[in-house]
Amino acid sequence: MKVTAEWLETEIKKQNDWLQTNSPSHYDYKRREHKRNYYVNKLIEKEENGLLTINI
């Protein structure tokens, strides 16, 4: 799936909001944290390479 920076930023915000309202002991915390980090890394990769979209 090809996505834009705006899409990635929206998903990162959703994950950050969830992480801030739930405790690290929540069963889904690590998965959500990994998902957020993945999107952040994709956003950085997209910007470093000057791409308009990036595959996730």
N, CA and C atoms as a LAMMPS dump frame, in Angstrom:
ITEM: TIMESTEP
0
ITEM: NUMBER OF ATOMS
168
ITEM: BOX BOUNDS ff ff ff
-5.0000000000000000e+02 5.0000000000000000e+02
-5.0000000000000000e+02 5.0000000000000000e+02
-5.0000000000000000e+02 5.0000000000000000e+02
ITEM: ATOMS id mol type element x y z
1 1 1 N 0.847 -1.169 0
2 1 2 C 0 0 0
3 1 3 C 0.896 1.237 0
4 2 1 N 0.646 2.146 -0.924
5 2 2 C 1.412 3.394 -0.968
6 2 3 C 0.692 4.447 -0.14
7 3 1 N 1.459 5.144 0.688
8 3 2 C 0.866 6.154 1.566
9 3 3 C 1.668 7.455 1.496
10 4 1 N 1.011 8.541 1.901
11 4 2 C 1.629 9.862 1.924
12 4 3 C 2.128 10.185 3.337
13 5 1 N 2.849 11.284 3.423
14 5 2 C 3.33 11.745 4.727
15 5 3 C 2.154 12.074 5.643
16 6 1 N 1.103 12.658 5.09
17 6 2 C -0.064 13.02 5.896
18 6 3 C -0.701 11.776 6.514
19 7 1 N -0.803 10.705 5.724
20 7 2 C -1.375 9.465 6.234
21 7 3 C -0.517 8.915 7.37
22 8 1 N 0.807 8.899 7.145
23 8 2 C 1.716 8.402 8.181
24 8 3 C 1.613 9.236 9.452
25 9 1 N 1.572 10.554 9.307
26 9 2 C 1.485 11.43 10.475
27 9 3 C 0.194 11.2 11.247
28 10 1 N -0.903 10.956 10.531
29 10 2 C -2.183 10.672 11.183
30 10 3 C -2.108 9.368 11.967
31 11 1 N -1.528 8.349 11.36
32 11 2 C -1.405 7.056 12.038
33 11 3 C -0.475 7.145 13.246
34 12 1 N 0.605 7.893 13.12
35 12 2 C 1.536 8.088 14.246
36 12 3 C 0.805 8.777 15.397
37 13 1 N 0.001 9.784 15.086
38 13 2 C -0.743 10.488 16.127
39 13 3 C -1.728 9.548 16.81
40 14 1 N -2.428 8.727 16.031
41 14 2 C -3.37 7.763 16.614
42 14 3 C -2.654 6.818 17.58
43 15 1 N -1.513 6.319 17.154
44 15 2 C -0.763 5.392 17.999
45 15 3 C -0.244 6.098 19.25
46 16 1 N 0.274 7.311 19.082
47 16 2 C 0.768 8.068 20.24
48 16 3 C -0.347 8.342 21.236
49 17 1 N -1.522 8.727 20.727
50 17 2 C -2.66 8.98 21.618
51 17 3 C -3.021 7.723 22.399
52 18 1 N -3.044 6.586 21.716
53 18 2 C -3.378 5.327 22.386
54 18 3 C -2.315 4.992 23.435
55 19 1 N -1.04 5.142 23.074
56 19 2 C 0.045 4.814 23.998
57 19 3 C 0.021 5.7 25.241
58 20 1 N -0.369 6.955 25.064
59 20 2 C -0.406 7.871 26.2
60 20 3 C -1.569 7.594 27.139
61 21 1 N -2.625 6.978 26.626
62 21 2 C -3.79 6.733 27.482
63 21 3 C -3.829 5.318 28.05
64 22 1 N -2.881 4.49 27.669
65 22 2 C -2.837 3.113 28.179
66 22 3 C -1.498 2.842 28.847
67 23 1 N -1.517 1.925 29.763
68 23 2 C -0.31 1.615 30.524
69 23 3 C 0.575 0.623 29.773
70 24 1 N 1.892 0.678 30.009
71 24 2 C 2.806 -0.279 29.373
72 24 3 C 2.5 -1.732 29.718
73 25 1 N 1.717 -1.963 30.733
74 25 2 C 1.363 -3.343 31.081
75 25 3 C 0.155 -3.849 30.276
76 26 1 N -0.459 -2.968 29.489
77 26 2 C -1.585 -3.384 28.644
78 26 3 C -1.101 -4.436 27.649
79 27 1 N -1.912 -5.46 27.411
80 27 2 C -1.484 -6.575 26.552
81 27 3 C -1.125 -6.141 25.132
82 28 1 N -1.68 -5.037 24.646
83 28 2 C -1.453 -4.594 23.27
84 28 3 C -0.405 -3.471 23.169
85 29 1 N 0.163 -3.07 24.288
86 29 2 C 1.056 -1.913 24.302
87 29 3 C 2.275 -2.1 23.391
88 30 1 N 2.959 -3.209 23.516
89 30 2 C 4.186 -3.433 22.731
90 30 3 C 3.892 -3.457 21.228
91 31 1 N 2.779 -4.092 20.83
92 31 2 C 2.422 -4.14 19.419
93 31 3 C 2.141 -2.742 18.88
94 32 1 N 1.418 -1.947 19.648
95 32 2 C 1.099 -0.58 19.218
96 32 3 C 2.356 0.285 19.168
97 33 1 N 3.239 0.095 20.132
98 33 2 C 4.491 0.845 20.152
99 33 3 C 5.334 0.481 18.931
100 34 1 N 5.397 -0.782 18.59
101 34 2 C 6.139 -1.237 17.415
102 34 3 C 5.534 -0.653 16.138
103 35 1 N 4.221 -0.649 16.066
104 35 2 C 3.522 -0.102 14.899
105 35 3 C 3.838 1.39 14.744
106 36 1 N 3.799 2.124 15.847
107 36 2 C 4.123 3.552 15.812
108 36 3 C 5.553 3.769 15.338
109 37 1 N 6.493 2.996 15.883
110 37 2 C 7.895 3.137 15.499
111 37 3 C 8.109 2.803 14.024
112 38 1 N 7.383 1.806 13.534
113 38 2 C 7.468 1.437 12.119
114 38 3 C 7.031 2.61 11.245
115 39 1 N 5.904 3.238 11.586
116 39 2 C 5.413 4.377 10.811
117 39 3 C 6.377 5.56 10.881
118 40 1 N 6.958 5.803 12.044
119 40 2 C 7.941 6.886 12.183
120 40 3 C 9.14 6.616 11.282
121 41 1 N 9.629 5.38 11.285
122 41 2 C 10.775 5.039 10.434
123 41 3 C 10.446 5.176 8.956
124 42 1 N 9.229 4.805 8.563
125 42 2 C 8.816 4.951 7.168
126 42 3 C 8.725 6.426 6.777
127 43 1 N 8.247 7.257 7.69
128 43 2 C 8.158 8.696 7.431
129 43 3 C 9.555 9.284 7.243
130 44 1 N 10.488 8.894 8.088
131 44 2 C 11.875 9.359 7.972
132 44 3 C 12.476 8.891 6.653
133 45 1 N 12.274 7.621 6.315
134 45 2 C 12.796 7.069 5.058
135 45 3 C 12.225 7.822 3.853
136 46 1 N 10.925 8.112 3.887
137 46 2 C 10.272 8.841 2.805
138 46 3 C 10.88 10.222 2.636
139 47 1 N 11.071 10.923 3.737
140 47 2 C 11.611 12.284 3.678
141 47 3 C 13.072 12.295 3.253
142 48 1 N 13.857 11.347 3.758
143 48 2 C 15.276 11.291 3.396
144 48 3 C 15.489 11.026 1.915
145 49 1 N 14.573 10.263 1.319
146 49 2 C 14.694 9.903 -0.096
147 49 3 C 13.895 10.813 -1.02
148 50 1 N 13.248 11.83 -0.46
149 50 2 C 12.514 12.789 -1.265
150 50 3 C 11.342 12.192 -2.032
151 51 1 N 10.683 11.212 -1.433
152 51 2 C 9.569 10.539 -2.102
153 51 3 C 8.242 11.231 -1.796
154 52 1 N 7.302 11.127 -2.73
155 52 2 C 5.96 11.647 -2.505
156 52 3 C 5.106 10.628 -1.747
157 53 1 N 5.319 9.35 -2.021
158 53 2 C 4.637 8.266 -1.324
159 53 3 C 5.645 7.181 -0.989
160 54 1 N 5.255 6.29 -0.087
161 54 2 C 6.133 5.17 0.279
162 54 3 C 5.271 3.939 0.522
163 55 1 N 5.808 2.787 0.187
164 55 2 C 5.112 1.525 0.42
165 55 3 C 5.249 1.103 1.877
166 56 1 N 4.134 0.656 2.432
167 56 2 C 4.177 0.103 3.78
168 56 3 C 3.682 -1.32 3.754
